[in-house]
Amino acid sequence: MCVAVCGAGVGPIRPGETVRLKLADGTPVTLIRLERADDAAHEYRYLPANLTIARRRDGPLEFSFLPYRKNEGDELEGGIMHFLLRWGLSENQENELEKALRSDVDSLGTVAGAASVRAWEDGSSWQITSRGAIGSILNRAVASAGHVPTVPGSKLAISFRFDGHDAARISDALRSQRGPWGEKIRLRFAVDDAPAPSRRDRPDWVLESDLGVLLPRTGG
């Protein structure tokens, strides 16, 4: 179990300070200690973590990529991609997180769910980096996008519409480019649970994932 204390010196974690833990499955999680009048129990909440493609209740990922061509054997004329993103920990992950907090960091610590956050207001609250061709294609192909989710389990829907050339590039990437692509999708939040003198001074938090790791692979 990996532990790192941020913004804190040697000694107990004070309200407003954070601690980073890593779950057994490799998921990194940052906890912030809340400021409470009753200090008998040390209450923590986790900042947005575990960004994934959402799943339907019956199991399949909420992801689709549909390239199309006029006739079989022709070059692609275009394509449509749609997916829903979510973040948040499962009940089992929260329990594991609390055990790790108590054993490694704070024996009085309790995990009280996710932190109170807002989507970042200055500019876009989400972005796709464009260090290479895939990121550039995705950015110019965005057709619609919803709101960044601010509570666990809520979903961000993003749709893309590609011309033939770009659809072929995305199709190739989804079929053959295994592992990280170097292109990331980032969600940006303001943290309401952090002590600050004014709304403008609330710190921000970025949750990101490499698209090559996040997006599922297609068979054709």
N, C-alpha and C positions, 0 to 999 in steps of 0.2 A: 504494500500500500504506500503510495507516494504522498508526502505531505510537504507543503511549503506555506509559510506564513507571510502575507503581504502587508506592508504598511505597519508592521508591528516589530518591536524589538524583542529582546529576550524577556520571557515572562508571559503572564496571561494575555489572552487576546482581549482587547478592549472593544466596547461598542463602536461600530463603524469600521472596524478593521476586518480584513478578510483572510481566509485560509483556503488553500487549494488542496484538494484530495483527488486521488485517482481510484476509480472503482476497479474491481477485479477484472471486468471486461475491457479495461483500458479507457473508459469514459472519464475525462477530466471534469471536475466539478469545483466551483468556487463558492464558498459559503461566506455570508456576511453576518456578523454578530449584531443583533438588534439592541437598541437602547431601551431598557425597561426599568421602571421604578422599583419593581421587586427583583432583586438580583439573586434570589435563592437558586433559580434555574437560569442557565445561560442559553438564551434562545437564538438560534441561527436560522437563516433562510438561504436557499441556494439561488444563485444568479442563473439566468437562462443557460441551459446546458442540454446536450444530447440532441443536436439537430439531425432530423431524419426525414425521409420520405414517409408520409402518413400511410397507414394501412386501413383498408375497409374492415368492417366488423367480421366479414367472412374470410379475412386473411390476405388477399392480394394487395400489392402496393398501389397507391393512388398515383400512378404514373402511366403515361401513354406517349408513344412516338409513332406517328402514322405518316410515313412517306408515301407519295402517290406518283403514278406515271399514267400516261394516256393508254398505252398498250403494254402488255407483258413483253419484256425485253427492251423497251425504250428506256432512255435516260430518265431520271427522276425529274418531274415538273415542279415539285415542291414538297412540303411536309409540315406537319403540325405536331407540336409537343406540348404536353400539359402535365403538371405535377402539383401536389399539395405537400407543403412542408409543415412540420410540427416540431416542437421541442418539449422537454419535460422528462422527469424521471418516473419510473414505475414505482409502485408501492414497495416492491422488493429492493429496488435500488435505493430508495429513501431509507429503508431499514438498514441496509448495508452501510450507507453513508453515515447514519447516526452512530452505528457501532464503531466505525473508523474514527469519527470525531471524538467519541468518548475514550477510546483506547489510546489514540495517538496524540490528541491535542487538548481536549478539555473534558475532564471526567464529569462535569456538570452540564455538558452541552446537550441540547435537544434540537432536532431539526423540525421546523414548523412549516414545511412545504416550501414553495417557491417565493422569491422576493417580489415585492410590488414594483413593477416597472411600467414604463410608458415607451411607446415607439418614439425614436428620436425625431425632433421637430425641425431641426435646421437641415434642410435638404432631404434627400431620400433616406428613408429608414432601412432600406436594403439596397444592395448593389452586387453586381457580378464583376469581379476583376477581369481585366482584359490584357494580360501579359502576353497572350499568344492568340492564335487564330480562333480557337474555340470560344474564348471569352468575347472576342470581337463579334463573332457571328451571333452569339446569344444576345448580346446587348442590342444589336440592330434589329433582332427578330422579335423582341418582346412585343406581344400584342395586347396583353392585359395583365394586371396584377392586383391582388387584393391588399388588405392591410396586414402589417406585421403583427403576429399574434402576441399578446401580452400576458396570457395565462397558459399554463401547461395544457396540452391537448387541443388548443385552438389551432387553426390551419391558415396558412398563407398559400393561396392559389396563384400560380404564374403560368401563362400560356405564351407560346412562341409560334410564329408563322414564318416558314423558310421558303426562299426560292429554290429552284432545282439544284443549283451549285451548292448552296449552304446545306440543304437537306442531305446531299450526298456526303458532305464532310461530317455532319453530325451522325449520320448513319454509320459511317466508317468508325468514328470515335466510340460509339456505343457498342459496336461489335468487336473492335480489336484493341482499343487503347486501355489496357488493364492498369490498375493502380492510379496514383495521383496524376492529375493533368497540370497542376500548377495554377489552375483557375479556381477561384473560390467564390462562394456566395456568402455574403455577410449580412446579418441582421444587427441593427444598432438600437440600443435602448438607453433611456435615462432611468436611473435607479432611485426610486422614491424612498426606499427603506434606509438609504445611507444618510447619516446626519449631515445637514448642510444649512447655512443660514438663509438661503433663498432658493426658489424653484430653478432659477438660471444656473445656480451653482451645483445642481445635482450632478454627480459623476456619470459618465456614460459607460456602457458595457457592450462589447462586440461579441457576437456568437457567429462562428463561421465554420464552414466545412469545404474541403476540396471537392469540386464537382465530379472528378474522376472516381472518388471514393463514394460520394453520396448517391449518384445516379446509377440505377440498375443497368445491366447489360442486356442488349437485345440479341435475338438469334439470327436476324436477317435484315 
